[in-house]
Amino acid sequence: MSTCQLNGAELWYEERGEGTPILFLHGMMAGSRFFIKQLNSLEGNYRPMALDFRGHGRSANPEAGHLLPQYARDLEAFLEVQSLDDIIIVGHSMGASVAWDFVKQFGTDQLGGLVVVDQPAAEFAWEDNEHADTDLDGLKQLMEMAQTDHESLNELASEAIFKEPSSLSEEIRRLVYDEFSRCPPPVKSAIIFDQIMRDYRSVLKELDLDTLVCAGADESYMPIAPIENVAGLIPNAEFTLFEESGHCPMIEEPDQFDRELTEFIESL
């Protein structure tokens, strides 16, 4: 467990093992411990790493910079400091959007492959976005809740992202809630707005990188169609569905997730 100074912010990260580097990027309001099972299970054959974005997890909470393009610049600085090339990036939810913004700004030369976990290319209800999941009223409600009822938002998110939250161990449920709680209301509001308003469809159409796109079959939090659409937009992508998962197959079906991930990596 270590920290590094990147673009004026102290960011927390963890790395294990040796071999092909795999960098796990967490979702909005969450943290790198969402991938704790992968860090433990993959360290024997790979070099798994996980990074907390600024304002999330155990990283510092600077007042500014809570935008996906800045998170992508922090990612670029992290790869530079760690001298990482040919790295596999696994982006869950917002983490995938950060990876796409990285590609938009810096290209794919440092990357060996990409895994997208349950993240649509565009979330807002733009006129031409048939896969939208949030309109202006919904966005306003989320931002207001982040400012006025922070703890309830944490509780709601901790339940909504899983197919069967009651089936998870108490340890995992506490971990998930704790990660959401670490993201303070000002950061929540800023990144909720920025994440939902971003549109990466044009980036995906030009993405020259082998990509595995993962979705959970339970659609109570995220429909399958927008994630299938991501696989359709990326020229060289494959799609896989996790039948017993909602938004977090790496937590809900960790063994199957690890198998799909390692098969993808070994195919590159």
Buried (B, 14 or more C-beta within 10 A) or exposed (E): EEBBEBBEBBBBBBBBBEEBBBBBBBBBBBBBBBBBBBBEBBBEBBBBBBBBBBBBBBBBBBEEBBBBBBBBBBBBBBBEEBEBEEBBBBBBBBBBBBBBBBBBEBEBEBBBBBBBBBBBBBBBBEEEBEBBBBEEEBBEEBBEBBEEEBEEBBBBBBBEBBBEBEEBEEEBBEBBBBBBBBBBBBBBBBBBBBBBBBBBBEBBEEBEBBBBBBBBEBEEBBBBEBBBBBBBBBEEBBBBBBEBBBBBBBBBBBEBBBEBBBEBBEEE
